[in-house]
Amino acid sequence: MVFDFNLFSNKKKVEDVDEKIFASDDINIKDIIAPPYIGITQDYIKLGEKIAKSFFIFSYPRYLNTGWLSPAINLNVPMDISFFIQPINSTMILKKLRSKVTQVSSELMEREEKGLIRDPALETSYQDIENLRDKIITAQEKIFRFSLYITIFEQTPEAIKETETTLRSIFESRLIYIKPALFKQKEGFISTSPYALDLLQVNTPMDTEPLSTAFPFISFDLSSNQGILYGINRHNNSLILFDRFTLENYNMVVFAKSGAGKSYAIKLEILRYLMRGIDVIVVDPENEYEFLANGVGGDFFKISLTSDIHINPFDLPTPGPEEDPQDILRSNIINLVGLLRIMLGGLTAEEDSILDQALTETYAVRDITAQSNPASWQENIPLLSDFAEILENITGAESMATRLKKFTTGTFSSFFNQKTNIVMDKPFIVFGIRDMEESLRPIALFIVMRYIWNIIRTNIKKRILVVDEAWWLMQTPDGASFLFGLVKRGRKYWLGVTTITQDVEDFMGSSYGKAIITNSSLQLLLKQSTASIEAVEKVFNLTEQEKELLLSASVGEGLFFAGKKHVAIAVKASYTEDQIITTSPGEVEKIKEARKRLKENG
């Protein structure tokens, strides 16, 4: 038998190779982070499913404004940007500048000798060179080679082209020009990667002053992919887009002097949230929101002694499936004691205890107890006169019963001793209390707020409650305590409370004022008076520049705080929005007349 030893030898070599393949090292970190495919074309690089395209800036204008790069950085596009800054020897630069100034000077003299008209471009160049020489000699300026490269990332060539068009429009509006790194996309990609390698070598000589304007991080940005437009960022002209319901709580405080545009800003917020399907309730001490309510098809409830709108202070919310009826009843009685303390002008400790007992008995007489069926509560709600009858039969309550008569049988009974006759079934509801007697406003405000709170607890959905001129409620400890309770507990019921006032000192005079600010994730500060700016500075930890901004701000301008970020804001409305929310009496009358003419003309 003849054996082919070469065949066995080749077979052994193949087996050795197979063993080496299977004995190779395990997958390392490079294999994990590397894209599955890299393809290089003349104008882009394919990285797996992504496309990357690199650009360089090759031309700059004579002057550069601070933050010129910010609009590009604030684009909602993934990109890498790299700077390469290399100092140039000053001695060499001075030699070149001396040669250049001699050349320009001789050309100017030659034109003068020939009697030619002056050339402004040559004269400007001469002045610029001389100024730069002076600054370099005195060490005020240095010269650098500056390179700026940008790599953008998209999914498709069409998206790359669209982003390139946007970048060109941003830069060319500032007389800055970019080009794609054709046939050098690999070098461009590496130059914008964190290797500190400039493989493109496209640079521009630049002195210190214009170079400093390239620093892009000049302001915070408050923009998200959801929410409403609150205004324009005054630092970089970007949009302030935000959804208050994405924060840890949905509350907002607004401080501004009279005429600074606070009501206008909040009306704009209301209008934009209504368009997103979120209900809004407003407590309006000056009837400023009536025009807006009529414009959007909402309800305006006029609260006064002569109005046919009535709210019963003894109303109860319908307990939810997870709420204990006993807790609902106890909480309502505690709030009623606070209301009666305001109505009766203060209480002693003994009177406080008597009121608690009388209120419990008043509900119990109507079969409203912790043991009764909550479904039957709404049919048996008592009135203030029912409570007065109970009070008259309690020893030691004679004085309170006497003081309460003006609310049950006297001049105030038309409002305070009636059953509730309103229905909140529209997305926008306004309670106007301007026509309520000034001495009764804090009481009426408290009753309205309690009624709103009961509705919110009964039917839970996204809502905003706006309390304008909140200092009216903050005048009494019980009112301030109730408002703080709303602010603190609102998140549980999907409620965002907006508190508006024109004087920080009035607001902060209550012990609950600072707590309300602390529990509000959004804060809007518009133009402030010199009398209140120190208090504002202390509460919000403002810088000197921010203080000056608030003192010199125009109408609708100020600072907007959202969580830990804050920016300078300018509130802007479209023409249509302005026609709906304007607070100018003259404009309102013009719009009313125009609507009347349209209605008459059919």
Summary of the structure (lengths in Angstrom):
residues: 602
radius of gyration: 36.1
end to end distance: 116.0
largest distance: 133.2
contacts: 1784
relative contact order: 0.11
helix: 47%
strand: 17%
